[in-house]
Amino acid sequence: MRFTALSTVLLALAQHVHALPVKTNETSALDITLSRVTDTRIKAVVKNSGSEDVTFVHLNFFRDTAPVKKVNVFKNDAEITFEGIKRRFALEGLAEESLTSLAAGETFEDEFDIAATSDLSSGGPLTLRSTGLVPLVTDGTVTGYLPYRSNDLKIEVDGVKASRVLKAIKPLDRRALQTCSNASKKSALANALKNTVTLASNAAEAALSGSSTKFNEYFKTTSTATRNVVAARLRAVAKEAGSVTATKYYCEDTLGYCETNVLAYTLPSQNVIANCDIYYSKLPALTSTCHSQDQATTTLHELTHAPGVYSPGTEDNGYGYSAATALTSAKAVLNADSYALYANAIALGC
């Protein structure tokens, strides 16, 4: 593995310091019941089926009011492209408005229209399901994860009616938007992109020829095929961070989704990325702590979401070290945080 001046400094800073271990609430889980309200409007009932009260982050989950991915939509066993946003949020200092607390047995409901974030104009039979891991929170800090799973909901969609549903996000006029008009933020983003080139390049090299044990920790396999895929995606991220040609990367909020606790977000269908204010105020340029967030790994995380960088773009299957390392290999290879965490680990010698 190549060590640049940056990685040498990071190793010295880290001194093999690891973040505090996180726990999983193994006695709790969230059960999701999906039902049809009308046409493409769906209702989800989320129930704490465990024996303990829980608090979790509802960003990128049910109850999030932004156009985030709440269900996977399939037609003929192929997933339909999601046209909403994916948000990265802080792991610490989480404000109450981003959290939901449920007592054992308690439920809440959420309604949303799947035609607002997917092109369903062709109509026909669809299958909807939701499964994954939601971040568990204690005292405002992510400390583990809760698994969730829904029923499979099968519906027949009228394509004409679906095409009349107002899209959550309209196509951006890229000519009318400056990527960055704030000099300070422009400089910070340029530095983050430069650091991302180094982090992603070194992680790509480690994926190909580095420790198989370390690779297995984050991607749950040591197969050559998977190592090649991970390395290829990381190389693509490094290339994009050095050129910014496949994406439009804004240093400020362009779509209005930078609410409390959100660091940055990606609109994969348009290969658009935008940073939020706390990306600059809350994150260091580079962290010296294993599995902590910083500007560079946040940028790396977002770049993996964009299919224009490497297709398919990643999902948010597991957020934070605890959830990311609990995924199957198939899920980890398509998980944005797995790449950010692995790059951080390679840089710091975690």
C-alpha positions in Angstrom: 0.0 0.0 0.0 1.2 3.5 -0.9 1.6 6.0 2.0 1.4 9.6 1.1 2.3 12.5 3.3 -1.4 12.9 4.2 -1.7 9.3 5.3 1.5 9.5 7.3 0.2 12.5 9.2 -3.1 10.8 9.8 -1.4 7.7 11.2 0.5 9.8 13.6 -2.6 11.6 14.7 -4.6 8.5 15.2 -2.3 6.6 17.4 -4.7 3.7 16.8 -7.4 5.5 18.7 -10.8 3.8 18.1 -14.2 5.2 18.6 -16.2 3.8 21.6 -17.8 0.5 20.7 -21.5 0.6 19.8 -24.2 -1.8 20.9 -27.1 -3.3 19.1 -30.5 -3.6 20.8 -31.0 -7.2 20.2 -34.3 -7.3 22.0 -36.0 -4.8 19.7 -37.0 -4.6 16.1 -39.4 -2.5 14.0 -42.1 -4.2 12.1 -43.5 -2.3 9.1 -46.9 -2.9 7.7 -47.5 -1.5 4.2 -50.9 -0.9 2.8 -52.5 0.9 -0.1 -54.4 4.1 0.6 -55.4 4.9 -3.0 -53.6 4.5 -6.4 -49.9 5.1 -5.7 -50.4 6.5 -2.2 -49.1 4.1 0.5 -49.4 3.9 4.3 -46.8 2.5 6.5 -47.5 1.5 10.1 -44.2 1.3 12.1 -44.4 -0.8 15.3 -41.8 -1.3 18.0 -42.2 -5.1 18.3 -39.6 -5.4 21.0 -39.8 -5.4 24.8 -37.9 -2.1 25.3 -38.5 1.5 24.5 -36.3 2.8 21.7 -35.2 6.0 20.1 -33.9 6.1 16.6 -33.1 8.5 13.7 -36.0 8.9 11.3 -34.0 10.7 8.6 -33.9 8.5 5.5 -36.8 6.5 7.1 -40.5 6.7 7.7 -41.6 10.1 9.2 -38.9 11.9 7.2 -40.8 14.6 5.3 -38.1 14.9 2.5 -38.4 12.7 -0.6 -36.3 9.9 0.7 -36.4 6.2 -0.1 -38.9 4.5 2.2 -39.7 1.5 0.1 -38.1 -0.5 -2.7 -40.4 -0.7 -5.7 -40.1 -3.7 -8.0 -41.6 -4.5 -11.4 -41.0 -8.0 -12.8 -38.3 -8.5 -10.1 -36.4 -5.5 -11.3 -36.2 -2.5 -9.0 -37.5 0.8 -10.4 -35.2 3.7 -10.3 -35.6 6.0 -7.2 -35.6 9.7 -8.1 -35.5 11.2 -4.6 -32.6 12.2 -2.3 -30.2 10.3 0.0 -29.1 12.3 3.1 -26.1 11.9 5.3 -26.5 13.0 8.9 -24.4 13.5 12.0 -23.8 10.6 14.4 -23.5 12.8 17.4 -25.3 15.8 18.9 -28.6 14.8 17.2 -31.5 17.2 17.8 -34.9 16.0 18.9 -36.6 16.9 15.6 -34.6 14.1 13.8 -35.5 11.5 16.4 -38.5 9.2 17.0 -39.1 7.4 20.3 -41.4 4.4 20.5 -42.4 2.6 23.6 -42.6 -1.2 23.4 -45.6 -2.1 21.3 -46.2 1.5 20.2 -46.8 2.5 16.6 -46.8 5.5 14.3 -48.1 6.0 10.7 -46.6 7.6 7.6 -48.2 8.2 4.2 -46.4 8.9 1.0 -46.8 8.6 -2.8 -44.4 6.4 -4.6 -45.1 8.0 -7.9 -43.6 11.3 -6.5 -40.1 9.7 -6.5 -40.3 7.1 -9.3 -41.5 7.0 -12.9 -44.5 4.6 -12.8 -46.1 5.9 -16.0 -45.9 2.4 -17.6 -48.2 1.0 -14.9 -48.7 -2.6 -14.2 -48.1 -4.9 -11.2 -45.6 -3.7 -8.6 -44.2 -5.2 -5.4 -43.2 -2.9 -2.5 -41.1 -3.8 0.4 -38.9 -2.1 3.1 -36.1 -3.7 5.0 -32.9 -2.6 6.6 -31.3 -1.1 9.7 -32.2 2.2 11.4 -29.8 4.0 13.7 -30.4 3.5 17.4 -29.8 6.6 19.5 -28.9 7.2 23.2 -28.4 10.7 24.6 -28.3 12.2 21.1 -25.6 9.8 19.8 -25.9 6.8 17.5 -25.0 3.8 19.6 -26.2 0.9 17.5 -29.0 -0.1 15.1 -32.5 -1.6 14.9 -33.5 -4.0 12.2 -36.7 -3.4 10.4 -38.7 -5.3 7.8 -42.1 -5.0 6.1 -44.6 -7.2 4.4 -44.5 -7.5 0.6 -47.3 -5.2 -0.8 -48.4 -6.1 -4.3 -50.4 -3.5 -6.2 -51.6 -2.9 -9.7 -50.8 0.7 -10.9 -52.7 2.8 -13.4 -49.9 4.4 -15.4 -52.0 7.3 -16.5 -52.9 8.2 -13.0 -49.4 7.7 -11.8 -48.0 10.1 -14.4 -50.2 12.8 -13.1 -48.7 12.8 -9.6 -46.5 15.8 -9.0 -42.8 14.9 -8.9 -41.1 15.6 -5.6 -38.0 17.0 -7.3 -38.0 18.7 -10.7 -35.1 18.6 -13.1 -32.5 21.2 -12.2 -31.4 23.8 -14.7 -27.7 23.3 -14.3 -26.9 26.4 -16.3 -28.7 28.7 -13.8 -27.0 27.4 -10.7 -23.5 28.3 -9.5 -21.8 25.4 -7.8 -20.4 27.7 -5.1 -20.5 31.4 -4.5 -19.1 31.3 -0.9 -15.3 31.6 -1.0 -14.7 29.9 2.4 -17.0 27.0 1.6 -15.5 26.7 -1.9 -12.0 26.4 -0.4 -13.1 23.8 2.2 -14.8 21.7 -0.4 -11.8 21.9 -2.7 -9.7 20.7 0.2 -12.2 17.9 1.0 -12.1 16.7 -2.6 -8.3 16.7 -2.6 -8.3 14.6 0.6 -10.9 12.3 -0.9 -8.6 11.6 -3.9 -5.9 10.3 -1.4 -8.3 8.4 0.9 -10.1 6.7 -2.0 -6.9 5.9 -3.9 -5.2 4.3 -0.9 -8.4 2.4 0.0 -8.7 1.1 -3.5 -5.1 -0.2 -3.4 -5.8 -1.8 0.0 -8.9 -3.4 -1.4 -6.9 -5.1 -4.1 -3.8 -6.1 -2.3 -4.1 -5.1 1.4 -5.1 -7.1 4.5 -7.9 -9.6 3.7 -8.9 -9.5 7.4 -9.4 -5.8 7.3 -11.4 -6.0 4.0 -13.6 -8.8 5.4 -14.3 -6.6 8.5 -16.1 -4.0 6.3 -17.3 -6.1 3.3 -17.8 -9.6 4.8 -15.9 -11.5 2.2 -12.4 -11.9 0.9 -13.4 -13.0 -2.7 -11.3 -11.5 -5.5 -14.4 -10.5 -7.4 -15.7 -8.4 -4.6 -12.4 -6.9 -3.9 -12.2 -5.9 -7.5 -15.6 -4.2 -7.4 -14.8 -2.3 -4.2 -11.5 -1.2 -5.7 -13.1 -0.1 -8.9 -15.7 2.0 -7.2 -13.1 3.6 -5.0 -10.9 4.4 -8.0 -13.9 5.9 -9.7 -14.5 8.1 -6.6 -10.9 9.2 -6.6 -11.1 10.1 -10.3 -14.3 12.1 -9.8 -13.0 13.9 -6.7 -10.1 15.0 -8.8 -12.1 16.2 -11.7 -15.8 16.7 -10.7 -17.0 16.0 -14.3 -19.7 13.3 -13.8 -21.4 15.1 -10.9 -22.6 18.6 -10.1 -21.3 19.2 -6.6 -22.7 22.3 -4.8 -21.0 23.6 -1.7 -24.4 24.9 -0.4 -28.0 23.7 -0.2 -29.6 23.8 -3.7 -32.9 21.9 -3.1 -33.8 22.9 0.4 -33.2 19.6 2.2 -30.4 20.8 4.6 -32.5 20.6 7.8 -31.1 20.1 11.3 -28.5 17.3 11.6 -28.1 16.8 7.8 -24.5 17.0 6.6 -25.0 16.6 2.9 -27.3 14.9 0.4 -27.2 13.3 -3.1 -29.8 13.3 -5.8 -28.6 10.2 -7.6 -31.0 10.4 -10.6 -29.4 13.7 -11.6 -25.9 13.1 -10.1 -26.2 16.1 -7.9 -24.5 16.5 -4.5 -25.0 19.3 -2.1 -23.3 20.1 1.3 -25.1 21.6 4.2 -23.9 24.2 6.7 -22.9 21.7 9.4 -20.6 19.9 6.9 -18.4 22.9 7.5 -19.2 23.9 11.1 -19.4 20.4 12.7 -17.0 18.3 10.7 -13.2 18.5 10.8 -11.4 18.3 7.4 -10.0 15.0 8.5 -10.7 13.0 11.7 -8.0 11.4 13.8 -10.5 8.9 15.3 -11.4 5.6 13.8 -15.0 5.4 12.4 -15.7 9.1 13.1 -17.1 11.5 10.5 -15.2 14.2 8.7 -15.5 16.3 5.5 -13.5 14.0 3.3 -15.2 10.8 4.1 -18.6 12.5 3.9 -17.7 13.6 0.4 -16.5 10.1 -0.4 -19.8 8.7 1.0 -21.8 11.0 -1.2 -19.8 10.3 -4.4 -20.5 6.6 -4.1 -24.2 7.4 -4.2 -23.9 8.9 -7.7 -24.3 6.4 -10.6 -22.5 8.8 -12.8 -19.4 8.1 -10.8 -19.8 4.3 -10.6 -22.9 2.3 -11.5 -24.9 1.2 -9.7 -24.8 4.0 -7.1 -24.7 2.9 -3.5 -27.6 2.8 -0.9 -27.7 3.6 2.8 -28.2 0.0 3.9 -26.3 0.5 7.2 -25.3 3.8 8.8 -22.3 4.0 11.1 -19.8 1.3 12.0 -22.1 -1.0 14.0 -24.8 -1.2 11.3 -22.4 -1.2 8.3 -20.4 -4.2 9.7 -23.6 -6.1 10.4 -24.6 -6.2 6.7 -24.2 -9.2 4.4 -21.5 -8.9 1.8 -24.1 -8.2 -1.0 -25.5 -5.3 1.1 -22.1 -4.0 2.2 -20.8 -3.7 -1.3 -23.7 -1.4 -2.1 -23.5 0.6 1.2 -22.1 4.1 1.1 -20.9 4.1 4.7 -19.0 0.9 4.2 -16.7 2.7 1.7 -16.3 5.8 4.0 -15.6 3.7 7.0 -13.1 1.4 5.1 -11.3 4.4 3.7 -11.1 5.9 7.2 -9.7 2.7 8.6 -7.0 2.3 5.9 -5.9 5.9 6.5 -5.7 5.6 10.2 -4.6 2.0 10.6 -7.8 1.1 12.5 
